[in-house]
Amino acid sequence: MSNASKRGEGVAEEIGGKVKKNVGKLIGNERMQAAGEAKELKGRGKQEAAKAAERTKGKVEKVTGAIENRVGALVGNKEMQAGGKAKEIRGEGRQRANPPTRH
């Protein structure tokens, strides 16, 4: 399962938990409300785990791209240098697209 689908699963679980929590609150069922809150928090956790995995992938991609870029520059291989720079930029983008959530 990809990190994007794990993140989507977490969003769905968080929303389902919010609904269950609010229904429990509305009907005065504390057990349902607590179960909904637990499900909501579990969904948030799944989202954060998927985002952390993507940030890690981005960091690895950025570092390997930087190395490839530098090696290409050292050996005079413009294609390797450009490919490394592109990989480095993709890694930075992946990191920016998955910031940690502050609650």
N, C-alpha and C positions, 0 to 999 in steps of 0.2 A: 504494500500500500504506500503510495507516495505521500510526501509531507503535505501536499496541497489537499489530498483527500482526507488525511488525518485531521488537518486543520478544519476542514469543512464538517467532518464528523463531530469535532469539538464544538463548533458553532451550533450545530443542530442540537447537540446534547445540552448546551448551555440554555438555548431558547426553550427547549422542552422542560428543563428544570425551572426556569423562570415562570412558565405557564403553570406548572404543577404547584410551585410555591405560592403563586398568587391565588390559585383556585383554593388551595388549602387555607389560605388566610381569609378568603372571602366566605368560605363555609364554616370557618372556625375549627378546622381539623389540623391540630398542631403536628401530628405525625406526618400528614401529607405535606404540610408546609416544610417541615424539616427534611423530608425525603427530596422535595423539589430543590431546596437549597443545596443539598449534597450533590444532586445531579448537575446543578448549575456550576458548582465549583469544580466538579470532575471535568465538565466540558471546557471550562477555562484552562484547567491543567493540561488537557490534551492539546489545546491550541498553543499554549506556551511551549510545550515540548516540541511540537512540530516547528514552531518558529525558531527555537533554539537549534534544532537540527539543521534548518536552512541557513542560519547565521554561521554555523560551523562549516557547512559545505561552502558557503561564500568565502569564508576566511581561507580555507584550503585552496579554493580556486584562485583567490587573489594572490596568495603566496606562490603557488606553482606558476601562475602567469607572470609574476614579477621575475621569478628565476629564469623562466623561458625567455622573457624579454631581455634580461641582462646577458644571458648566454648568447642569444642571437646578436646582440650588439657587439659582444666580444669577438665572436667568430665572423662578423660581417654578414650574417644571414638576415636580410631584411624581412623575409617571409616569416621566419621564426620569431623575430623581434615583434612584428606586427601581430602575429597570432598570440604571443605572450601578453602583449598589451591588451588585446581584446579580451583574453581570459581574465586578466587582472580587473578590467572594468566590469565584466559580468559578475565577478565575485563581489566587488564593491556594491553593485546594484542589488545582488541577492541579500547582502547584509542590511542595506538600507530598507529593503522591502519587508523585512521581518524584525522590526524593532521590538524590544521587550515592552510589555504592557505595564504601565504604572497604575496600581490601584490604590 
